[in-house]
Amino acid sequence: MMKPKKETNKKRILAIDDAAIILKRISDALEEFYDVVTVNTGSRALRYLETEKPDLILLDIRMMPKDGFETLQEIRSMEDRADIPVIMLTGVEDKNAVIEGIKLGICDYILKPFFPDDLLERIQRALGADEENQIQTEEES
């Protein structure tokens, strides 16, 4: 599998999930390669986004009181934040949720529980060509 290079100027990922265990798994899987910021509510994420612009957002669908769709709608209406790639995470396989997410401009959809290597690969894909310049194979590392 391709892995991003370890470097000091890491891309920042905002992970939004109401389950502490999921935020921990995300941090553990990504912290070696990315600067990971975690928040446990959509409202906290929106406050963070008022002053910061991460390179990518991982967003849980089922949260209270503001779910992932409501949070994403607000992100998409924010000036200079609407273009941030968003990968939605959910524990429920729901075709309608995928369709709703696509309408709101998600770039990918991951079922929980996720495999760390799959999460890394999908983030790399979502970050696109910008990320390709920073990728090396495990054999090279």
C-alpha positions in Angstrom: 0.0 0.0 0.0 1.1 3.6 -0.7 1.6 5.7 2.4 2.1 9.4 2.7 5.6 10.5 3.6 6.2 11.6 7.2 6.9 15.3 7.2 6.7 18.3 9.4 4.3 20.2 7.1 1.5 17.7 7.5 -2.0 18.2 6.0 -4.7 18.8 8.6 -7.7 16.5 8.9 -10.7 17.5 11.0 -12.5 14.4 12.4 -16.1 14.9 13.6 -17.7 12.0 15.5 -19.7 11.8 18.8 -18.0 8.5 19.7 -14.7 8.9 21.5 -13.5 5.5 20.5 -14.0 6.3 16.8 -12.1 9.6 17.2 -9.3 7.6 19.0 -9.1 5.0 16.1 -9.0 7.8 13.6 -6.2 9.6 15.4 -4.2 6.4 15.9 -4.6 5.5 12.2 -3.7 9.0 10.9 -1.5 10.9 13.3 1.8 9.5 11.9 1.0 11.1 8.5 -1.5 13.9 9.2 -2.2 16.6 11.7 -5.5 15.3 13.1 -8.0 17.6 15.0 -10.9 15.8 16.6 -14.3 17.2 17.8 -17.3 15.4 19.1 -20.2 17.6 17.8 -21.2 19.3 14.6 -21.5 22.6 16.5 -17.9 22.4 17.8 -16.7 21.6 14.2 -18.5 24.7 12.9 -16.9 26.8 15.5 -13.5 25.4 14.6 -14.1 26.1 11.0 -14.8 29.7 11.6 -11.1 30.3 12.2 -9.4 27.2 10.7 -9.4 25.5 7.3 -8.4 21.8 7.3 -7.4 20.0 4.1 -10.1 17.3 4.6 -13.0 16.5 6.9 -14.1 13.1 8.2 -17.7 13.4 9.2 -20.0 11.0 11.1 -23.6 10.9 9.9 -25.4 10.0 13.0 -24.7 12.5 15.8 -26.8 14.5 18.2 -28.1 17.1 18.4 -26.8 18.2 14.9 -26.3 15.3 12.6 -23.7 15.0 9.8 -26.0 16.2 7.1 -27.0 19.3 8.9 -23.3 20.0 9.8 -22.3 19.4 6.1 -25.0 21.8 4.9 -23.6 24.5 7.1 -20.1 23.8 6.1 -21.1 24.0 2.4 -22.7 27.5 3.1 -19.5 28.8 4.7 -17.5 31.2 2.7 -14.0 29.7 1.8 -15.0 26.3 3.4 -17.4 24.9 0.8 -14.6 23.3 -1.2 -13.1 21.2 1.6 -13.3 17.5 0.7 -15.6 15.6 3.0 -15.6 11.8 3.6 -18.7 10.7 5.5 -18.4 7.9 8.1 -21.3 5.8 9.3 -22.0 2.5 11.1 -25.2 2.1 9.0 -25.3 0.9 5.4 -28.0 3.1 4.0 -28.3 3.9 0.3 -30.4 7.0 0.9 -27.7 8.3 3.2 -25.1 7.9 0.4 -27.4 9.7 -2.0 -28.0 12.5 0.4 -24.3 12.8 1.0 -23.6 12.9 -2.7 -26.1 15.7 -3.1 -24.2 17.6 -0.5 -20.9 17.1 -2.2 -19.1 14.3 -0.3 -16.1 12.8 -2.0 -16.4 9.4 -0.4 -18.3 7.3 2.1 -16.8 4.8 4.6 -18.6 2.2 6.7 -17.6 1.8 10.4 -15.8 -0.1 11.7 -13.1 0.9 9.2 -9.7 -0.5 8.5 -6.9 2.0 9.0 -5.2 1.2 5.7 -8.5 1.7 3.9 -9.0 5.0 5.6 -5.5 6.2 4.7 -6.0 5.1 1.0 -9.3 6.9 0.7 -7.9 10.1 2.3 -5.0 10.0 -0.2 -7.5 9.6 -3.1 -9.7 12.5 -1.8 -6.7 14.8 -1.5 -5.9 13.9 -5.1 -3.0 15.1 -7.2 -1.8 17.4 -4.4 -1.2 14.4 -2.3 0.4 12.3 -5.1 3.6 14.3 -4.9 4.0 13.4 -1.2 3.4 9.6 -1.5 6.0 6.9 -1.3 5.7 3.1 -1.3 6.4 1.2 1.9 9.3 -0.4 0.1 11.0 3.0 -0.2 10.5 3.8 3.5 
